[in-house]
Amino acid sequence: MPQHWPLRPLVIAGRVNDHAKAAVRRILHDEWRHFLQNALRDFLLLVLKIFASVLRAALQRFLFLVNLPLQVGLGFFVELVSLGGELLLQGINFVVLGFQLVALGLEFLAQRIQVALAFVAAEDRLFNIDSANFHSAGIGAQCG
């Protein structure tokens, strides 16, 4: 049973579903001389396209293998430069640690001087050595 019927059977003789098949048959019938006219050229273009894709893959692999030693050398150079920079920073760190050690020594010296000044300062010092009285009367008592 057909799906679509023509509106007026007298104008269109046949079903709507047959139009696509008839159009393809008519085009093939009218253009059959030109159908294989460029077949050789199309076949050669297809072969050239396949050959070019194979050649492209081989050329890419070759260029990768040529470029690989250059990349390794460049990587070695970059690593050498970065290690040189790291060594420079380690040297700077060593100098800074030396300065910190000198500053620590100076701080220790200042503390030693401060302790020594406690013994040799003016009359109100911690240990009054010049007029010390070691009698049983007590510390700081004067002998008349």
TIVO-2410 file (N, C-alpha, C; in nm, 3 decimals):
# residues 144
REC num residu      c1      c2      c3 atome chaine
REC   1      M   0.084  -0.117   0.000     N      A
REC   1      M   0.000   0.000   0.000    CA      A
REC   1      M   0.089   0.123   0.000     C      A
REC   2      P   0.074   0.214  -0.092     N      A
REC   2      P   0.158   0.333  -0.101    CA      A
REC   2      P   0.129   0.432   0.012     C      A
REC   3      Q   0.231   0.507   0.047     N      A
REC   3      Q   0.215   0.604   0.157    CA      A
REC   3      Q   0.152   0.735   0.109     C      A
REC   4      H   0.190   0.782  -0.008     N      A
REC   4      H   0.141   0.911  -0.058    CA      A
REC   4      H   0.079   0.892  -0.196     C      A
REC   5      W  -0.034   0.949  -0.210     N      A
REC   5      W  -0.102   0.945  -0.340    CA      A
REC   5      W  -0.096   1.083  -0.403     C      A
REC   6      P  -0.090   1.092  -0.534     N      A
REC   6      P  -0.091   1.223  -0.598    CA      A
REC   6      P  -0.226   1.292  -0.580     C      A
REC   7      L  -0.223   1.424  -0.582     N      A
REC   7      L  -0.347   1.499  -0.564    CA      A
REC   7      L  -0.443   1.475  -0.681     C      A
REC   8      R  -0.388   1.481  -0.798     N      A
REC   8      R  -0.473   1.458  -0.915    CA      A
REC   8      R  -0.410   1.348  -0.998     C      A
REC   9      P  -0.472   1.237  -1.009     N      A
REC   9      P  -0.413   1.125  -1.082    CA      A
REC   9      P  -0.393   1.153  -1.231     C      A
REC  10      L  -0.466   1.245  -1.288     N      A
REC  10      L  -0.452   1.269  -1.430    CA      A
REC  10      L  -0.325   1.351  -1.460     C      A
REC  11      V  -0.287   1.439  -1.368     N      A
REC  11      V  -0.171   1.523  -1.393    CA      A
REC  11      V  -0.042   1.445  -1.371     C      A
REC  12      I  -0.033   1.372  -1.261     N      A
REC  12      I   0.086   1.295  -1.228    CA      A
REC  12      I   0.050   1.147  -1.239     C      A
REC  13      A   0.111   1.084  -1.333     N      A
REC  13      A   0.082   0.942  -1.352    CA      A
REC  13      A   0.187   0.861  -1.276     C      A
REC  14      G   0.150   0.806  -1.167     N      A
REC  14      G   0.241   0.724  -1.087    CA      A
REC  14      G   0.243   0.771  -0.942     C      A
REC  15      R   0.319   0.699  -0.864     N      A
REC  15      R   0.327   0.733  -0.722    CA      A
REC  15      R   0.442   0.830  -0.696     C      A
REC  16      V   0.439   0.896  -0.580     N      A
REC  16      V   0.541   0.993  -0.542    CA      A
REC  16      V   0.671   0.921  -0.504     C      A
REC  17      N   0.662   0.803  -0.449     N      A
REC  17      N   0.779   0.729  -0.403    CA      A
REC  17      N   0.873   0.690  -0.517     C      A
REC  18      D   0.825   0.683  -0.642     N      A
REC  18      D   0.907   0.641  -0.754    CA      A
REC  18      D   0.989   0.755  -0.815     C      A
REC  19      H   0.970   0.878  -0.771     N      A
REC  19      H   1.037   0.991  -0.835    CA      A
REC  19      H   1.188   0.989  -0.812     C      A
REC  20      A   1.236   0.952  -0.693     N      A
REC  20      A   1.380   0.951  -0.667    CA      A
REC  20      A   1.449   0.846  -0.752     C      A
REC  21      K   1.391   0.730  -0.764     N      A
REC  21      K   1.451   0.624  -0.846    CA      A
REC  21      K   1.454   0.665  -0.993     C      A
REC  22      A   1.350   0.727  -1.036     N      A
REC  22      A   1.344   0.769  -1.176    CA      A
REC  22      A   1.445   0.881  -1.204     C      A
REC  23      A   1.467   0.970  -1.108     N      A
REC  23      A   1.562   1.079  -1.128    CA      A
REC  23      A   1.704   1.026  -1.137     C      A
REC  24      V   1.739   0.931  -1.053     N      A
REC  24      V   1.872   0.872  -1.058    CA      A
REC  24      V   1.893   0.797  -1.188     C      A
REC  25      R   1.794   0.721  -1.232     N      A
REC  25      R   1.805   0.647  -1.358    CA      A
REC  25      R   1.819   0.742  -1.476     C      A
REC  26      R   1.744   0.851  -1.472     N      A
REC  26      R   1.749   0.946  -1.583    CA      A
REC  26      R   1.887   1.014  -1.589     C      A
REC  27      I   1.944   1.052  -1.474     N      A
REC  27      I   2.075   1.115  -1.473    CA      A
REC  27      I   2.182   1.018  -1.522     C      A
REC  28      L   2.177   0.893  -1.476     N      A
REC  28      L   2.273   0.793  -1.522    CA      A
REC  28      L   2.259   0.768  -1.673     C      A
REC  29      H   2.135   0.765  -1.722     N      A
REC  29      H   2.112   0.742  -1.864    CA      A
REC  29      H   2.164   0.859  -1.948     C      A
REC  30      D   2.143   0.983  -1.898     N      A
REC  30      D   2.186   1.100  -1.975    CA      A
REC  30      D   2.337   1.123  -1.967     C      A
REC  31      E   2.399   1.093  -1.855     N      A
REC  31      E   2.539   1.126  -1.832    CA      A
REC  31      E   2.631   1.005  -1.828     C      A
REC  32      W   2.593   0.893  -1.883     N      A
REC  32      W   2.676   0.771  -1.873    CA      A
REC  32      W   2.807   0.784  -1.948     C      A
REC  33      R   2.812   0.869  -2.051     N      A
REC  33      R   2.936   0.888  -2.125    CA      A
REC  33      R   3.041   0.961  -2.040     C      A
REC  34      H   2.996   1.050  -1.953     N      A
REC  34      H   3.088   1.129  -1.870    CA      A
REC  34      H   3.118   1.063  -1.737     C      A
REC  35      F   3.057   0.950  -1.709     N      A
REC  35      F   3.069   0.886  -1.579    CA      A
REC  35      F   3.212   0.841  -1.552     C      A
REC  36      L   3.277   0.777  -1.646     N      A
REC  36      L   3.413   0.728  -1.628    CA      A
REC  36      L   3.516   0.811  -1.705     C      A
REC  37      Q   3.482   0.930  -1.742     N      A
REC  37      Q   3.569   1.013  -1.822    CA      A
REC  37      Q   3.696   1.052  -1.745     C      A
REC  38      N   3.685   1.084  -1.615     N      A
REC  38      N   3.799   1.128  -1.535    CA      A
REC  38      N   3.841   1.021  -1.434     C      A
REC  39      A   3.812   0.897  -1.462     N      A
REC  39      A   3.843   0.790  -1.366    CA      A
REC  39      A   3.994   0.774  -1.349     C      A
REC  40      L   4.069   0.779  -1.459     N      A
REC  40      L   4.214   0.764  -1.449    CA      A
REC  40      L   4.277   0.878  -1.369     C      A
REC  41      R   4.232   0.999  -1.398     N      A
REC  41      R   4.284   1.114  -1.325    CA      A
REC  41      R   4.249   1.105  -1.176     C      A
REC  42      D   4.124   1.066  -1.144     N      A
REC  42      D   4.083   1.051  -1.004    CA      A
REC  42      D   4.162   0.941  -0.934     C      A
REC  43      F   4.190   0.832  -1.005     N      A
REC  43      F   4.267   0.722  -0.947    CA      A
REC  43      F   4.410   0.767  -0.918     C      A
REC  44      L   4.470   0.841  -1.012     N      A
REC  44      L   4.606   0.891  -0.991    CA      A
REC  44      L   4.612   0.991  -0.875     C      A
REC  45      L   4.510   1.075  -0.863     N      A
REC  45      L   4.505   1.168  -0.751    CA      A
REC  45      L   4.491   1.095  -0.618     C      A
REC  46      L   4.414   0.987  -0.618     N      A
REC  46      L   4.400   0.907  -0.496    CA      A
REC  46      L   4.533   0.842  -0.457     C      A
REC  47      V   4.605   0.789  -0.557     N      A
REC  47      V   4.735   0.727  -0.530    CA      A
REC  47      V   4.832   0.832  -0.479     C      A
REC  48      L   4.833   0.949  -0.540     N      A
REC  48      L   4.922   1.056  -0.494    CA      A
REC  48      L   4.889   1.102  -0.353     C      A
REC  49      K   4.760   1.108  -0.320     N      A
REC  49      K   4.720   1.149  -0.187    CA      A
REC  49      K   4.765   1.047  -0.082     C      A
REC  50      I   4.751   0.919  -0.111     N      A
REC  50      I   4.796   0.814  -0.019    CA      A
REC  50      I   4.948   0.819  -0.005     C      A
REC  51      F   5.018   0.832  -0.118     N      A
REC  51      F   5.164   0.839  -0.114    CA      A
REC  51      F   5.211   0.960  -0.033     C      A
REC  52      A   5.145   1.074  -0.050     N      A
REC  52      A   5.182   1.195   0.023    CA      A
REC  52      A   5.159   1.177   0.173     C      A
REC  53      S   5.052   1.110   0.213     N      A
REC  53      S   5.028   1.089   0.356    CA      A
REC  53      S   5.132   0.995   0.416     C      A
REC  54      V   5.173   0.890   0.341     N      A
REC  54      V   5.277   0.800   0.389    CA      A
REC  54      V   5.410   0.874   0.396     C      A
REC  55      L   5.440   0.952   0.294     N      A
REC  55      L   5.564   1.030   0.292    CA      A
REC  55      L   5.566   1.132   0.405     C      A
REC  56      R   5.454   1.192   0.433     N      A
REC  56      R   5.445   1.290   0.542    CA      A
REC  56      R   5.474   1.225   0.676     C      A
REC  57      A   5.418   1.107   0.700     N      A
REC  57      A   5.443   1.037   0.827    CA      A
REC  57      A   5.590   1.000   0.839     C      A
REC  58      A   5.650   0.951   0.730     N      A
REC  58      A   5.792   0.914   0.734    CA      A
REC  58      A   5.880   1.037   0.754     C      A
REC  59      L   5.845   1.146   0.689     N      A
REC  59      L   5.923   1.269   0.704    CA      A
REC  59      L   5.911   1.325   0.846     C      A
REC  60      Q   5.794   1.318   0.904     N      A
REC  60      Q   5.777   1.364   1.043    CA      A
REC  60      Q   5.862   1.280   1.137     C      A
REC  61      R   5.864   1.149   1.117     N      A
REC  61      R   5.946   1.061   1.201    CA      A
REC  61      R   6.095   1.094   1.184     C      A
REC  62      F   6.136   1.115   1.060     N      A
REC  62      F   6.276   1.148   1.034    CA      A
REC  62      F   6.314   1.280   1.101     C      A
REC  63      L   6.229   1.382   1.087     N      A
REC  63      L   6.259   1.511   1.148    CA      A
REC  63      L   6.259   1.501   1.301     C      A
REC  64      F   6.171   1.418   1.356     N      A
REC  64      F   6.173   1.397   1.500    CA      A
REC  64      F   6.304   1.335   1.545     C      A
REC  65      L   6.352   1.235   1.469     N      A
REC  65      L   6.478   1.170   1.505    CA      A
REC  65      L   6.597   1.264   1.488     C      A
REC  66      V   6.590   1.355   1.390     N      A
REC  66      V   6.697   1.454   1.372    CA      A
REC  66      V   6.692   1.557   1.483     C      A
REC  67      N   6.574   1.595   1.524     N      A
REC  67      N   6.557   1.699   1.625    CA      A
REC  67      N   6.582   1.646   1.766     C      A
REC  68      L   6.575   1.515   1.785     N      A
REC  68      L   6.591   1.458   1.919    CA      A
REC  68      L   6.726   1.489   1.981     C      A
REC  69      P   6.839   1.471   1.911     N      A
REC  69      P   6.967   1.508   1.974    CA      A
REC  69      P   6.977   1.657   2.006     C      A
REC  70      L   6.917   1.740   1.922     N      A
REC  70      L   6.918   1.883   1.951    CA      A
REC  70      L   6.841   1.913   2.079     C      A
REC  71      Q   6.728   1.844   2.097     N      A
REC  71      Q   6.649   1.863   2.218    CA      A
REC  71      Q   6.724   1.813   2.340     C      A
REC  72      V   6.794   1.701   2.325     N      A
REC  72      V   6.873   1.648   2.437    CA      A
REC  72      V   6.984   1.745   2.472     C      A
REC  73      G   7.054   1.797   2.373     N      A
REC  73      G   7.159   1.896   2.398    CA      A
REC  73      G   7.105   2.022   2.462     C      A
REC  74      L   6.989   2.067   2.414     N      A
REC  74      L   6.928   2.185   2.472    CA      A
REC  74      L   6.885   2.158   2.615     C      A
REC  75      G   6.832   2.038   2.641     N      A
REC  75      G   6.794   2.003   2.778    CA      A
REC  75      G   6.914   1.998   2.869     C      A
REC  76      F   7.026   1.944   2.818     N      A
REC  76      F   7.149   1.940   2.896    CA      A
REC  76      F   7.197   2.081   2.928     C      A
REC  77      F   7.191   2.171   2.829     N      A
REC  77      F   7.233   2.310   2.848    CA      A
REC  77      F   7.143   2.379   2.951     C      A
REC  78      V   7.013   2.358   2.941     N      A
REC  78      V   6.920   2.422   3.035    CA      A
REC  78      V   6.945   2.369   3.177     C      A
REC  79      E   6.968   2.238   3.189     N      A
REC  79      E   6.996   2.183   3.320    CA      A
REC  79      E   7.129   2.235   3.374     C      A
REC  80      L   7.227   2.251   3.288     N      A
REC  80      L   7.357   2.305   3.330    CA      A
REC  80      L   7.342   2.448   3.380     C      A
REC  81      V   7.265   2.527   3.309     N      A
REC  81      V   7.243   2.666   3.351    CA      A
REC  81      V   7.167   2.670   3.484     C      A
REC  82      S   7.065   2.586   3.498     N      A
REC  82      S   6.988   2.587   3.623    CA      A
REC  82      S   7.073   2.539   3.740     C      A
REC  83      L   7.159   2.439   3.718     N      A
REC  83      L   7.247   2.394   3.825    CA      A
REC  83      L   7.351   2.500   3.859     C      A
REC  84      G   7.400   2.573   3.759     N      A
REC  84      G   7.492   2.684   3.785    CA      A
REC  84      G   7.425   2.792   3.869     C      A
REC  85      G   7.300   2.823   3.836     N      A
REC  85      G   7.225   2.921   3.915    CA      A
REC  85      G   7.203   2.873   4.058     C      A
REC  86      E   7.175   2.744   4.072     N      A
REC  86      E   7.157   2.688   4.206    CA      A
REC  86      E   7.287   2.694   4.286     C      A
REC  87      L   7.399   2.666   4.220     N      A
REC  87      L   7.529   2.675   4.287    CA      A
REC  87      L   7.560   2.819   4.328     C      A
REC  88      L   7.526   2.914   4.244     N      A
REC  88      L   7.545   3.055   4.278    CA      A
REC  88      L   7.462   3.092   4.400     C      A
REC  89      L   7.339   3.047   4.405     N      A
REC  89      L   7.254   3.077   4.520    CA      A
REC  89      L   7.305   3.008   4.646     C      A
REC  90      Q   7.363   2.889   4.632     N      A
REC  90      Q   7.423   2.823   4.747    CA      A
REC  90      Q   7.542   2.903   4.799     C      A
REC  91      G   7.622   2.958   4.710     N      A
REC  91      G   7.735   3.044   4.751    CA      A
REC  91      G   7.687   3.167   4.824     C      A
REC  92      I   7.581   3.229   4.772     N      A
REC  92      I   7.525   3.347   4.839    CA      A
REC  92      I   7.473   3.309   4.977     C      A
REC  93      N   7.410   3.193   4.987     N      A
REC  93      N   7.360   3.144   5.115    CA      A
REC  93      N   7.476   3.122   5.212     C      A
REC  94      F   7.589   3.069   5.164     N      A
REC  94      F   7.706   3.048   5.248    CA      A
REC  94      F   7.759   3.181   5.302     C      A
REC  95      V   7.764   3.284   5.218     N      A
REC  95      V   7.811   3.416   5.262    CA      A
REC  95      V   7.715   3.474   5.366     C      A
REC  96      V   7.586   3.460   5.344     N      A
REC  96      V   7.487   3.512   5.439    CA      A
REC  96      V   7.499   3.440   5.572     C      A
REC  97      L   7.520   3.308   5.569     N      A
REC  97      L   7.539   3.234   5.693    CA      A
REC  97      L   7.665   3.280   5.765     C      A
REC  98      G   7.772   3.312   5.693     N      A
REC  98      G   7.893   3.368   5.754    CA      A
REC  98      G   7.865   3.500   5.822     C      A
REC  99      F   7.787   3.586   5.755     N      A
REC  99      F   7.751   3.714   5.817    CA      A
REC  99      F   7.667   3.692   5.943     C      A
REC 100      Q   7.579   3.595   5.940     N      A
REC 100      Q   7.499   3.566   6.058    CA      A
REC 100      Q   7.586   3.516   6.172     C      A
REC 101      L   7.687   3.436   6.140     N      A
REC 101      L   7.780   3.388   6.243    CA      A
REC 101      L   7.858   3.504   6.303     C      A
REC 102      V   7.904   3.597   6.220     N      A
REC 102      V   7.974   3.715   6.270    CA      A
REC 102      V   7.882   3.799   6.358     C      A
REC 103      A   7.756   3.815   6.315     N      A
REC 103      A   7.660   3.892   6.395    CA      A
REC 103      A   7.634   3.824   6.528     C      A
REC 104      L   7.628   3.692   6.531     N      A
REC 104      L   7.608   3.618   6.654    CA      A
REC 104      L   7.729   3.636   6.747     C      A
REC 105      G   7.850   3.632   6.690     N      A
REC 105      G   7.971   3.656   6.771    CA      A
REC 105      G   7.972   3.796   6.829     C      A
REC 106      L   7.932   3.895   6.749     N      A
REC 106      L   7.927   4.032   6.800    CA      A
REC 106      L   7.823   4.046   6.911     C      A
REC 107      E   7.713   3.979   6.896     N      A
REC 107      E   7.609   3.983   7.000    CA      A
REC 107      E   7.662   3.918   7.129     C      A
REC 108      F   7.732   3.807   7.116     N      A
REC 108      F   7.791   3.741   7.233    CA      A
REC 108      F   7.895   3.832   7.298     C      A
REC 109      L   7.977   3.901   7.219     N      A
REC 109      L   8.076   3.994   7.272    CA      A
REC 109      L   8.008   4.109   7.346     C      A
REC 110      A   7.899   4.160   7.291     N      A
REC 110      A   7.826   4.268   7.356    CA      A
REC 110      A   7.769   4.221   7.489     C      A
REC 111      Q   7.722   4.099   7.497     N      A
REC 111      Q   7.671   4.047   7.623    CA      A
REC 111      Q   7.784   4.031   7.724     C      A
REC 112      R   7.903   3.988   7.680     N      A
REC 112      R   8.018   3.976   7.771    CA      A
REC 112      R   8.059   4.113   7.825     C      A
REC 113      I   8.057   4.214   7.739     N      A
REC 113      I   8.091   4.349   7.784    CA      A
REC 113      I   7.988   4.398   7.883     C      A
REC 114      Q   7.862   4.368   7.860     N      A
REC 114      Q   7.756   4.411   7.951    CA      A
REC 114      Q   7.774   4.344   8.088     C      A
REC 115      V   7.811   4.217   8.091     N      A
REC 115      V   7.834   4.148   8.218    CA      A
REC 115      V   7.957   4.208   8.287     C      A
REC 116      A   8.061   4.236   8.211     N      A
REC 116      A   8.181   4.293   8.272    CA      A
REC 116      A   8.155   4.432   8.327     C      A
REC 117      L   8.070   4.510   8.260     N      A
REC 117      L   8.038   4.644   8.309    CA      A
REC 117      L   7.959   4.638   8.439     C      A
REC 118      A   7.892   4.530   8.462     N      A
REC 118      A   7.819   4.518   8.588    CA      A
REC 118      A   7.915   4.513   8.706     C      A
REC 119      F   8.037   4.465   8.684     N      A
REC 119      F   8.134   4.455   8.791    CA      A
REC 119      F   8.218   4.583   8.808     C      A
REC 120      V   8.241   4.658   8.703     N      A
REC 120      V   8.329   4.774   8.709    CA      A
REC 120      V   8.258   4.905   8.682     C      A
REC 121      A   8.133   4.917   8.710     N      A
REC 121      A   8.059   5.039   8.684    CA      A
REC 121      A   8.077   5.138   8.800     C      A
REC 122      A   7.995   5.238   8.808     N      A
REC 122      A   8.008   5.345   8.908    CA      A
REC 122      A   7.967   5.295   9.047     C      A
REC 123      E   7.941   5.386   9.142     N      A
REC 123      E   7.912   5.353   9.280    CA      A
REC 123      E   7.788   5.268   9.299     C      A
REC 124      D   7.695   5.276   9.210     N      A
REC 124      D   7.570   5.200   9.225    CA      A
REC 124      D   7.575   5.066   9.152     C      A
REC 125      R   7.692   5.011   9.136     N      A
REC 125      R   7.706   4.885   9.066    CA      A
REC 125      R   7.657   4.771   9.154     C      A
REC 126      L   7.650   4.656   9.095     N      A
REC 126      L   7.598   4.541   9.167    CA      A
REC 126      L   7.692   4.499   9.279     C      A
REC 127      F   7.818   4.486   9.249     N      A
REC 127      F   7.918   4.449   9.350    CA      A
REC 127      F   8.010   4.570   9.371     C      A
REC 128      N   7.997   4.637   9.477     N      A
REC 128      N   8.077   4.754   9.510    CA      A
REC 128      N   8.213   4.705   9.560     C      A
REC 129      I   8.312   4.689   9.473     N      A
REC 129      I   8.439   4.627   9.506    CA      A
REC 129      I   8.530   4.723   9.579     C      A
REC 130      D   8.529   4.850   9.545     N      A
REC 130      D   8.623   4.945   9.605    CA      A
REC 130      D   8.598   4.963   9.755     C      A
REC 131      S   8.477   4.969   9.794     N      A
REC 131      S   8.447   4.989   9.936    CA      A
REC 131      S   8.370   4.870   9.992     C      A
REC 132      A   8.417   4.755   9.961     N      A
REC 132      A   8.350   4.634  10.009    CA      A
REC 132      A   8.384   4.611  10.155     C      A
REC 133      N   8.287   4.568  10.232     N      A
REC 133      N   8.304   4.539  10.373    CA      A
REC 133      N   8.258   4.397  10.397     C      A
REC 134      F   8.348   4.311  10.433     N      A
REC 134      F   8.312   4.172  10.451    CA      A
REC 134      F   8.291   4.138  10.599     C      A
REC 135      H   8.261   4.234  10.680     N      A
REC 135      H   8.235   4.210  10.822    CA      A
REC 135      H   8.100   4.145  10.837     C      A
REC 136      S   8.074   4.101  10.950     N      A
REC 136      S   7.947   4.036  10.976    CA      A
REC 136      S   7.832   4.134  10.982     C      A
REC 137      A   7.861   4.261  10.976     N      A
REC 137      A   7.755   4.360  10.983    CA      A
REC 137      A   7.666   4.359  10.859     C      A
REC 138      G   7.721   4.313  10.752     N      A
REC 138      G   7.638   4.305  10.632    CA      A
REC 138      G   7.709   4.360  10.511     C      A
REC 139      I   7.649   4.343  10.402     N      A
REC 139      I   7.707   4.386  10.277    CA      A
REC 139      I   7.685   4.535  10.262     C      A
REC 140      G   7.790   4.603  10.224     N      A
REC 140      G   7.780   4.745  10.198    CA      A
REC 140      G   7.795   4.830  10.323     C      A
REC 141      A   7.827   4.771  10.435     N      A
REC 141      A   7.844   4.850  10.559    CA      A
REC 141      A   7.982   4.914  10.555     C      A
REC 142      Q   7.993   5.038  10.597     N      A
REC 142      Q   8.119   5.113  10.592    CA      A
REC 142      Q   8.192   5.100  10.726     C      A
REC 143      C   8.325   5.091  10.722     N      A
REC 143      C   8.407   5.090  10.842    CA      A
REC 143      C   8.453   5.232  10.871     C      A
REC 144      G   8.423   5.285  10.978     N      A
REC 144      G   8.451   5.418  11.015    CA      A
REC 144      G   8.582   5.462  11.034     C      A
***
